[in-house]
Amino acid sequence: MVKVGIVGMGFIGQQHFQTWAEVDGAEVVAVADKQVEKVAAAAQAVGGNVGEAEPLDLSGVERFTDMEDMLAAGGFDLVDVCLPTVVHAAMTIKALDAGYHAICEKPMALTVDECDDMIATAGKNDKQLFVAHCIRFWPEYEVLAKMIKAGDFGRLVTMKFTRLSPSPFWSQDGWLNDAGKSGGALLDLHIHDADFIMSVMGMPKAVYSRAGHILPDGPKVDHVMTNYLYDDVAVLGEGGWAMPPDYPFEMAFEVLGEKGCLKFSTSNDPTLTFYPFDGDPVVPEFSAATGYQQELEYFSACVENNEVPTRVTAFDARESIRLVLAEKESIESGAAVEI
């Protein structure tokens, strides 16, 4: 049994708490958050852009208002860091130095140097470090990755990835809308697709990005469009949280190859369809589990079997930061940025 301690019980921490309950061979035994009400025996629900917000019953776990107290008490194998991005590096390093394996919510950190420090600390302590890039484990995206690897598209022609959301009003004290704490929509939301593109296509030669914003006194990047420059495939990523309050959260992709087009959108029913040039449309089979469940099952098994994660390595997560920071540089300079 892999025992888990969660630090940070906001939206993603609650999502992880609920998801760990679905992972065979794993159990959350401790939680920590500096806000007392978030670690109450009956914790109030914290909503977000995906999933159903539900009150939590935390009566069966140890509850702390200080991470260091939780680490000192122990009784678990790994620490699940679900805190604001600005403290990802410091708190993950603290958990690793205390002798625990660590899973860190994406994005890994705000800078590449912080990522390198996290990787070095995991190595120094001989502990596993996993960054929760859930889209690599999201069932419809798994279908796409497998089809690309199998050559089911033939020659790839175009790829477009979209991720759109209203402003993340649910974050504590508005930290997500503070780019100094979250990296803004570019690093917190759009990185999902940047990382996935990198995972199936490799690092692009260069990026060319444009961005906009709605509120004159808000973050200067809350909607971005990026061209990822590869030799023979046109790849576009669009993402942001500049949409009106009632706009439904949507993630989508459309990939065209010489043999057909695979289209996915959370707004469609069915969500995923392959349209071949020769034959009728096909609805591919895929897992009913969420990417959250599949990523936690995967890392739990890595810890149980003492295996280094390979589906998302810590270096992969570091490179996704480098990629998105190149997009930020392109936005600021108005030019393509070589990587």
N, C-alpha and C positions, 0 to 999 in steps of 0.2 A: 504494500500500500504506500503510494507516494503522498506525503502529507504536505499541505500548502499553507503558507501565510500570505495574505493579501495586504498590501499597503496602498491606501487610497480607496475610499468607498463611494466615490462619485459615480457618474454614469458608467464609465467603462469598468470600474471596480465592481459595481453591481452586476453588470453583464457577465463578467468573469466569475463572480460568485455563483450566479445561477447556472453558468455553463459547467463549472467544475463539478456540480452535482450530477451532471449527465455523463461524466467521464468515469468509466469503469477503472477501478484500481487507483483512484485518487480521492482525496478528501481534504476540504478546507477545515483547518483546525484553529486558525487564528486570523483576526483582521485588525487593522489599525487605521485610524483617521483622526486628525487633530480636532475635527468637529464632533462633539460628543453625540449629537443626534444621529450621526451617520453610523455609529457603532453601538447604538442602543439595541436592546434585545429585540425590539420591533422597530426596524429602521425604515424611515419614510422613503418612498420610491424617488429615484432621480431619473428623469427622462432624458432622451437624446434623439439622435436622428434615425436610429434603427432599433428594432426590438421593442418589446412591451415592457414599460416601467411598472414594476410591482413592488409593494412593500416586502421587506426581507425579514425573515425570522433568523436572527443571529444568536438566539438564546443557547444554541448548542455549541458555540465556539468561544474561544478566549477572545476578549475584546480589549483593545488598547487605544489610548489617545496619543501615544508616542511610539514611533517606529523602533527607537533604541530599546525601549522596554520590551517590545515584542521580540526583537532579536535576542535579547538577553534571556528571555523566558524560554525560547526555543521550542522543541517538540515538533518540528517540521523539517522537511528536506529542501524545500525551495521557497523563494520569495517571489511573489507576483507583484511587480511594481506598476501601479495604475495611477500615478501621480502626474501633475502638470509637467510638460516636457522640459521646462527650465531646470527641474531637479532630477530628471531621469538619470543623468550620469552620476551625480553625487550619491543618490540613494541606492542605485544599483551597485555601485562600488562598495558602499557601506555593507550591503547584504553579502556580496562576494567575500569581502574581507572578514565578515563574521562567520564564514565557513558554510554558506548556503549556495546552492545553485540559484540562478535568477532567470526569470522571464520578465522582460521589460516591454511595456506597451510601445507601439510605434508612435511617432518617429523615435529612433534610437536616442538622439540628442540634438542639440541646436548646432553643434559644430563637429567637423571631422576630428579635430583634436580630442574632443570629449569622447567620441566613439573609440578612438585609439586607446584612450586611458581605460575604458571599460573592457576592451578586449585584452589589454595587457594584464589587468587585474584578475580577470577570469583565468588567464593562463598561469599567472603567479600562484593562484590558490588552487589550481587544478579543479576548477568548477565549470559546469556547463552554463553558457550564456545564450539565451534565445530571445530574439526580438519578434514581437507578435505582428508580423505582416500577414494579417488574416486573409487578404485577397488571394494570396498564393494557395490558400486552402479552401477558398470559396468554390462550391461545387461547379457552378457554370464556368468559372475561370479555369478550373481543373480540366474541364472538357476541352476548352480552347487550347490549353497548353499541350494536352495529349494529341489533339488533332494536328497542331503545328509540328510536333516532334515526329508524328507518324507520316507526315507529308500529305495529309488528307486534303489540303487546299491546293496541292500542286504548287505552282509558283505564287508566292504571296504578292499582292498588288497594293492594297491599302489597308490600314488599320486605324480605327478611331475609337478612343476611350473617353467616356464622359462620367463625371461625378458631380452632382449639383445638389445644393442644400440651402435652406434658409440660414440666416445667421445663427450660430450656436449659442442661443440665449441661455441654455441650461447650465453653462459652465460656472463654477463657483467664482464669485466676484468678477465674472466676465473675463477670466484669464485667457480663454481661447481667442478672444478678439484683441488681445494684447500681443502683438507680434514678437515683442521682446521675451515673452514667456512661452509662446506656442510655436513661433515661426509663421503664424498666420495660416490662412487657407492653403497657401503654397506647400508648407511643410507638414501641416497636420492632416489635410484632406487630400489634396492632389497627389501627395507622395504615394498613395495607394496604387495609382495607375502608373506613375513613373517607375515604381519598383517592379510592378508586374511586367511592364514593357521590357525593362532591363532583364528580367528573369527569363523571358522567352526569346528575346532578340539580341541579348548582350548589350554592352554599353554602346550608345551611339557615338558617332564620330564628333558630333556637335549638337547643340540645341539652339533653337531660335524661338524666343518667347515674347509674348505680349500680354499685358494684364490691365485690369481696370478695377475701379472701386465705386461704390454707391454713395456712402456717407462722406462728405467733405472733410470731416474731422475724425474719420475712422482709419483703419489700416489701409495703406496704399495699394495693397495687393489682396483682393478678396475674390477675384475671378481671373483665371489664367488660361491661355491657349498656347501650347508648345508644339512646335515641329521638331521631332526627333530625327536627326539626319543620318540615314543609313544609305548604303550604296544603291539598292534597287527596290526599296519598299517605302511608300509614303506613310508616315506614322504621325498621328495627331493625338494629343491629350488635352482635354478640356476639363477644368474643375474649379469649383469655388463655392463659397457660401454667401453669395450676394443676391440670392433669389428672394422674392417676396415671402412674407411669413407663412402664407397658406400654400406655397409651392411644395408639392410632395418631394421628399428626398428621392433621388434617382441615381442609380449606377447602371451603366450601359456600355456595350461595345458593339462594333460592327467590323468584321474582318472579311475582306474580299480576296479571293484567290482565283486562279484560273479554273478551278473545279467547282466553285460556288462561294456562297456568303453565309457566315455564321453571325446571327444577330441575337443580342441579349439585351433585355431591359427589365428592370424591376417593375416598370409600368405596363409590361405586356403580359398576356396570358394566352399561351404558355410563355414563360420568361425567355426561353431559349429555343431557337429554330435554325436549322441548316437548310438553305435554299440552294440546291445543286443546279448547275446548268443543264444537267441531263437527269431528269427524274422529278419526282414529287418532293415537296418539303418534308423534312424529317425532324422530329423532336427527339434529340439525344437523351439517353438515360443518364441520370446523375444522382449523387447521394442526396438524401433528404436532410442531412445534417447541415448546420451552419458552418461557415469558416471558423467561427469562434470555437465551436466544439472540436472540429478536426485539428486545429492548431494545438489546442490544449491536450488532446489525446496524443498527438504526435510527440510533443515535448515531454509529457508524462512518461511515455514509453522510452524516450531517450534517457531520462533520469533513471528509470527503473532498470534499464539494461546497460547503463553507463556508456552510452554511445553519444558521440558528438553530433549535434544536429547538422544535417546536410541539405534539407529542403529549403531552409533559410539559415545560412550561416551568419555569425555576427559580422563577418567581413561583408557579406551581401548587404546587410542593413546599413553598414557604414558607407558602402558605395552608393546606396540610394540617397543618403544625405548629400554626398558629393555631387550626385546628378542633379538633385533639386536645387542645391546652392548654385550650380552652373546656370540653371534656369533663372534664378534670382539675379545673377550677374547679367544675363542677357536682357532681362527686363530693364535693369538699371542703365545698361550701356546702350540699348537699342540695337545691338549687333548680335550676330551668331557667336556662340562661345564654344570653342573646341574643348574636348575632354580628353 
